[in-house]
Amino acid sequence: MRTLYLRNVPDEVAERLERLATQAGLPLSAFAVRELSEASRRANAASQLAALPDLAVPTDSIVAALGSERDER
């Protein structure tokens, strides 16, 4: 694993992260790694979605199918 050192973190950001880490019951470094991991996954999600093929299924037919499934319940 690599080690990252963050510089020039604004005081209010550091304090907010410390508070959130405490609420989560995690050390600040573990909390920061978790948050950075989630942020990197979200950033990658857009490119993954863009790579999916367009199946040309009209939105109206999807909504209608969901509605009929709900009605059957």
Contact map, one row per residue, 1 for C-alpha under 8 A:
1110000000000000000000000000000000000000000000000000000000000000000000000
1111000000000000000000000000000000000000000000000000000000000000000000000
1111100000000000000000000000000000000000000000000000000000000000000000000
0111110000000000000000000000000000000000000000000000000000000000000000000
0011111000000000000000000000000000000000000000000000000000000000000000000
0001111110000000000000000000000000000000000000000000000000000000000000000
0000111110000000000000000000000000000000000000000000000000000000000000000
0000011111000000000000000000000000000000000000000000000000000000000000000
0000011111101100000000000000000000000000000000000000000000000000000000000
0000000111111100000000000000000000000000000000000000000000000000000000000
0000000011111110000000000000000000000000000000000000000000000000000000000
0000000001111111000000000000000000000000000000000000000000000000000000000
0000000011111111100000000000000000000000000000000000000000000000000000000
0000000011111111110000000000000000000000000000000000000000000000000000000
0000000000111111111000000000000000000000000000000000000000000000000000000
0000000000011111111100000000000000000000000000000000000000000000000000000
0000000000001111111110000001001100000000000000000000000000000000000000000
0000000000000111111111000001000000000000000000000000000000000000000000000
0000000000000011111111100000000000000000000000000000000000000000000000000
0000000000000001111111110000000000000000000000000000000000000000000000000
0000000000000000111111111111001000000000000000000000000000000000000000000
0000000000000000011111111111000000000000000000000000000000000000000000000
0000000000000000001111111100000000000000000000000000000000000000000000000
0000000000000000000111111100001000000000000000000000000000000000000000000
0000000000000000000011111110000000000000000000000000000000000000000000000
0000000000000000000011111111011000000000000000000000000000000000000000000
0000000000000000000011001111111000000000000000000000000000000000000000000
0000000000000000110011000111111100000000000000000000000000000000000000000
0000000000000000000000000011111110000000000000000000000000000000000000000
0000000000000000000000000111111111000000000000000000000000000000000000000
0000000000000000100010010111111111100000000000000000000000000000000000000
0000000000000000100000000001111111110000000000000000000000000000000000000
0000000000000000000000000000111111111000000000000000000000000000000000000
0000000000000000000000000000011111111100000000000000000000000000000000000
0000000000000000000000000000001111111110000000000000000000000000000000000
0000000000000000000000000000000111111111000000000000000000000000000000000
0000000000000000000000000000000011111111100000000000000000000000000000000
0000000000000000000000000000000001111111110000000000000000000000000000000
0000000000000000000000000000000000111111111000000000000000000000000000000
0000000000000000000000000000000000011111111100000000000000000000000000000
0000000000000000000000000000000000001111111110000000000000000000000000000
0000000000000000000000000000000000000111111111000000000000000000000000000
0000000000000000000000000000000000000011111111100000000000000000000000000
0000000000000000000000000000000000000001111111110000000000000000000000000
0000000000000000000000000000000000000000111111111000000000000000000000000
0000000000000000000000000000000000000000011111111100000000000000000000000
0000000000000000000000000000000000000000001111111110000000000000000000000
0000000000000000000000000000000000000000000111111111000000000000000000000
0000000000000000000000000000000000000000000011111111000000000000000000000
0000000000000000000000000000000000000000000001111111000000000000000000000
0000000000000000000000000000000000000000000000111111100000000000000000000
0000000000000000000000000000000000000000000000011111110000000000000000000
0000000000000000000000000000000000000000000000000011111000000000000000000
0000000000000000000000000000000000000000000000000001111100000000000000000
0000000000000000000000000000000000000000000000000000111110000000000000000
0000000000000000000000000000000000000000000000000000011111000000000000000
0000000000000000000000000000000000000000000000000000001111101100000000000
0000000000000000000000000000000000000000000000000000000111111100000000000
0000000000000000000000000000000000000000000000000000000011111110000000000
0000000000000000000000000000000000000000000000000000000001111111000000000
0000000000000000000000000000000000000000000000000000000011111111100000000
0000000000000000000000000000000000000000000000000000000011111111110000000
0000000000000000000000000000000000000000000000000000000000111111111000000
0000000000000000000000000000000000000000000000000000000000011111111100000
0000000000000000000000000000000000000000000000000000000000001111111110000
0000000000000000000000000000000000000000000000000000000000000111111111000
0000000000000000000000000000000000000000000000000000000000000011111111100
0000000000000000000000000000000000000000000000000000000000000001111111110
0000000000000000000000000000000000000000000000000000000000000000111111111
0000000000000000000000000000000000000000000000000000000000000000011111111
0000000000000000000000000000000000000000000000000000000000000000001111111
0000000000000000000000000000000000000000000000000000000000000000000111111
0000000000000000000000000000000000000000000000000000000000000000000011111
